[in-house]
């Protein structure tokens, strides 16, 4: 999966390990083979962000992503949260089945996004500085 998923390609192993260690992780398995993965970044009280949902291409279209989402949504630390977010380019129909909608106030959302930080020889030393940073 690390060679096929867009979120793990080019990600240095130390960054991958930190991401996993600081998240709630879910795996989908078939006959002892991992075929899917999802990760949730959360404070386990008020907020969660679903990221890195992935099912191996040869297993797509068989309901595994839906089963993976059922496991995520059933986790006791992810119930009764004020806000549960995600970003998707192509799976709106899947997430709508679990109550996700477009943001109520999209103009209030902001982000800092560096999609190629690990693959384009970009590093923290040449990222834009925040106001007040030395």
Buried (B, 14 or more C-beta within 10 A) or exposed (E): BEEEBEBBEEBEEEEBEEBEEEBBEBEBEEEEEEBBBBBBBBEEEEEBBBBBBBBBEEBEEEEBBEEBBEEBBEBEEBEEBEEBBBEEEEEEEBBEEBEBEEEEEEEEEEEEEEEEBBEEEEEEEEEEEEEEEE
